[in-house]
Amino acid sequence: MRRSIGLGLGMAMAATLLAGCGVAEEGANANATAARSHARCSLSGVPSIVLSDTTPTPALTVHAGGQFTVLVPPWVSTHATVVSVGAAGIAVEQCTVLLPGGGRRSIFTALGAGTSSLSATVTPASGLFMPAWGGTVTVGR
């Protein structure tokens, strides 16, 4: 019985990926972006936030036009996905790079005033447990 459930879940995941849900494509694009930007995806002296899987989530406040760094912790046998910004128009990613051990560093530019969630997970996804990291960025004028 357990084998048939696992097989069914595996087939469902494969069908979803083959149907073009974008997860596999996102991972490939993230790897390509990280490879191109590794050498220049680092800033010193800018505000930073390390995403967390605990509550309350970490928060960062920056000024519009400023840059900030988002760090995603590593997770065993996987690597962190691209950081997502929950609200459009708050921040835009400038570059991203996978770090040794599977973590990620991304540099963003704050665009407009407002507050947004920041989030990342891991790839490949796990059927047993999948960490999700989050934080909040507030952009002031």
Secondary structure in CASP SS format (residue, H / E / C, confidence):
PFRMAT SS
TARGET T0000
AUTHOR 0000-0000-0000
METHOD secondary structure of the structure
MODEL  1
M C 1.00
R H 1.00
R H 1.00
S H 1.00
I H 1.00
G H 1.00
L H 1.00
G H 1.00
L H 1.00
G H 1.00
M H 1.00
A H 1.00
M H 1.00
A H 1.00
A H 1.00
T H 1.00
L H 1.00
L H 1.00
A C 1.00
G C 1.00
C C 1.00
G C 1.00
V H 1.00
A H 1.00
E H 1.00
E H 1.00
G H 1.00
A H 1.00
N H 1.00
A H 1.00
N H 1.00
A H 1.00
T H 1.00
A H 1.00
A H 1.00
R H 1.00
S H 1.00
H H 1.00
A H 1.00
R H 1.00
C C 1.00
S C 1.00
L C 1.00
S C 1.00
G C 1.00
V C 1.00
P C 1.00
S E 1.00
I E 1.00
V E 1.00
L C 1.00
S E 1.00
D C 1.00
T C 1.00
T C 1.00
P C 1.00
T C 1.00
P C 1.00
A E 1.00
L E 1.00
T E 1.00
V E 1.00
H E 1.00
A C 1.00
G C 1.00
G C 1.00
Q E 1.00
F E 1.00
T E 1.00
V E 1.00
L E 1.00
V E 1.00
P C 1.00
P C 1.00
W C 1.00
V C 1.00
S C 1.00
T C 1.00
H E 1.00
A E 1.00
T C 1.00
V C 1.00
V C 1.00
S E 1.00
V E 1.00
G C 1.00
A C 1.00
A C 1.00
G C 1.00
I C 1.00
A E 1.00
V E 1.00
E E 1.00
Q E 1.00
C E 1.00
T E 1.00
V E 1.00
L E 1.00
L C 1.00
P C 1.00
G C 1.00
G C 1.00
G C 1.00
R E 1.00
R E 1.00
S E 1.00
I E 1.00
F E 1.00
T E 1.00
A E 1.00
L C 1.00
G C 1.00
A C 1.00
G E 1.00
T E 1.00
S E 1.00
S E 1.00
L E 1.00
S E 1.00
A E 1.00
T C 1.00
V E 1.00
T E 1.00
P C 1.00
A C 1.00
S C 1.00
G C 1.00
L C 1.00
F C 1.00
M C 1.00
P C 1.00
A C 1.00
W E 1.00
G E 1.00
G E 1.00
T E 1.00
V E 1.00
T E 1.00
V E 1.00
G E 1.00
R C 1.00
END
